Amino acid sequence: MKTINSFYSMNRKNYIDESKSKTFASKTSEVKELIQNTLFILDTFGIPVVNTPRRLERMAMAFLAVASVNTSSGFSNIMDAGEVKSALKTRDIIHYINTHFQENS
């Protein structure tokens, strides 16, 4: 079975240009790759990913927070919406993003 990283590598597209986003450029390479992979997934499902670099970054991080993914290998543990026992509040999403994706907003 192919992982999202190997599939993304074959279909490589950078959704966020580091030179146009200071916050993205300051993240670790693992977090950058995770965000790029997430945008690839969203794009593949037909979700529009044409926006400013910062908005794309925030959209990807919010998706990852709701899915409880903080590493590339975490994609295999995403639960179906019916399996989730409680929804996250906005402040929970912000806390998750601050904790796992080097944000301090």
Buried (B, 14 or more C-beta within 10 A) or exposed (E): EEEBBEEBEEEEEEBBEEEEBEBBEEBEEEBBBBBBBBBBBBBEEEEEBEEEBBEBBBBBBBBBBBBBBBEBEBBEEEEEEEEEEEEBEEEEBBEBBBEBBEBEE
